[in-house]
Amino acid sequence: MYAVIETGGKQYRVSEQDVLKVEKLDANEGEEVTFQVVAIGQGADIKVGAPYVDGASVKAKVLCNGKGKKIYVNRYKPKKNEKKRIGHRQPFTQVQIVSVNG
């Protein structure tokens, strides 16, 4: 059984025991979080919600919170002697899917 969940403005296809990195959640390590289900299915049978499937939920355990790899953004304006280099590390939460109910 698999489900399509929505979190952080993105959608992810998950099944039990999957480990994935999502946008930062307001949860500590070891806590359990519940995601809303957009679609749920098994094989060719699929049930799509409008916008969410009633009675369906996905429970996940928070493994860790962290920051991703640093990326650099360069700004440059020609003929103005203006240059700037900015670094950014996107925060994330790593979760493991415990159960898919629906």
C-alpha distance (Angstrom), angle and dihedral (degrees) to the residues before:
residue distance angle dihedral
M1 . . .
Y2 3.78 . .
A3 3.78 135.8 .
V4 3.78 137.3 -162.6
I5 3.80 110.0 -133.5
E6 3.78 130.7 -170.4
T7 3.80 123.3 -140.2
G8 3.77 134.1 144.6
G9 3.80 92.8 9.5
K10 3.81 91.4 -60.8
Q11 3.79 135.2 96.4
Y12 3.81 125.2 -133.1
R13 3.81 131.3 -169.5
V14 3.81 107.4 -136.5
S15 3.78 141.2 171.2
E16 3.80 131.9 -176.7
Q17 3.83 117.9 -57.4
D18 3.83 93.2 16.0
V19 3.82 116.2 143.0
L20 3.80 117.3 -151.6
K21 3.79 142.2 161.4
V22 3.80 115.5 -122.4
E23 3.79 133.6 176.3
K24 3.80 112.1 -70.8
L25 3.81 114.0 -69.7
D26 3.78 126.8 -158.8
A27 3.83 93.6 -115.0
N28 3.80 136.0 104.8
E29 3.80 128.0 -127.4
G30 3.79 113.7 -73.6
E31 3.82 95.2 21.4
E32 3.78 122.4 124.4
V33 3.80 120.7 -124.7
T34 3.81 130.8 -169.4
F35 3.80 123.6 -141.2
Q36 3.80 128.8 -158.2
V37 3.80 115.1 -115.5
V38 3.81 120.8 -129.5
A39 3.83 95.1 -179.8
I40 3.79 135.8 0.2
G41 3.77 130.1 -167.7
Q42 3.75 151.1 155.1
G43 3.77 118.9 -148.4
A44 3.82 110.1 -41.8
D45 3.82 93.0 -17.1
I46 3.81 111.2 94.5
K47 3.79 133.3 170.9
V48 3.81 117.7 -158.5
G49 3.79 122.8 -163.4
A50 3.77 130.6 -143.5
P51 3.02 92.5 -113.6
Y52 3.84 97.1 -34.0
V53 3.82 132.9 13.6
D54 3.82 111.3 -109.3
G55 3.81 114.6 -119.7
A56 3.81 94.3 7.5
S57 3.79 123.4 118.5
V58 3.77 141.0 162.1
K59 3.79 120.6 -144.3
A60 3.79 120.1 -156.5
K61 3.79 136.3 179.6
V62 3.81 119.2 -133.4
L63 3.81 109.7 -123.5
C64 3.80 100.0 179.6
N65 3.78 146.2 -27.4
G66 3.78 118.9 -132.4
K67 3.77 149.7 134.9
G68 3.77 127.7 -91.0
K69 3.77 129.2 -126.8
K70 3.80 115.2 -59.0
I71 3.78 116.7 -103.0
Y72 3.78 124.5 -166.6
V73 3.78 127.3 -140.0
N74 3.80 119.9 -163.2
R75 3.78 123.8 -156.4
Y76 3.77 120.6 -164.2
K77 3.78 133.8 173.9
P78 3.79 114.5 -167.4
K79 3.82 120.3 -129.4
K80 3.83 91.1 9.9
N81 3.83 99.0 81.3
E82 3.80 88.1 -127.9
K83 3.81 118.2 143.6
K84 3.79 130.4 157.0
R85 3.80 133.4 176.3
I86 3.80 117.8 -160.2
G87 3.81 127.2 -174.2
H88 3.80 125.7 -153.1
R89 3.82 134.3 -173.1
Q90 3.81 114.6 -167.4
P91 3.83 113.4 -140.0
F92 3.82 117.1 -129.6
T93 3.79 142.1 177.4
Q94 3.80 120.5 -137.8
V95 3.81 113.3 -145.7
Q96 3.79 136.4 -179.2
I97 3.79 118.1 -147.0
V98 3.80 109.9 -122.6
S99 3.81 102.5 178.3
V100 3.79 142.2 -2.0
N101 3.82 112.5 -150.5
G102 3.73 124.5 -174.2
